[in-house]
């Protein structure tokens, strides 16, 4: 799960709850269950970001479809892992392209890339 940075976390729990349409206790429960990770000030006060509120919306959407909180937690973990892997694949493709360019510039022939492009629907 992504950790919110202090500069992005601007909403206190009552404001975040109102914006999210939930009770503040719901936010505390979601945090205990590992679904939300608000920033904590040095004094221990929770601060929520727009990203946290987005995540709250997704949690509400999933629970309204009948998914329990443990299922929601797994879905969020898989979503984060998928995003991490997409970034890693993009980085590796960039590095491979740079290596191919260096080989071509050194006159070592052309490299035939045998990697299919990954299609993203969305």
Secondary structure, 3 states (H helix, E strand, C coil): CCCCCCCCCCECHHHHHHHHCCCHHHHHHHHHCCCCCCEECCCCCEEECHHHHHHHHHHHHHHHCCCCHHHHHHHHHHHHHHHHHHHHHHHHHHHHHHHHHHHHHCCCCCCCCCCCCCCCCC
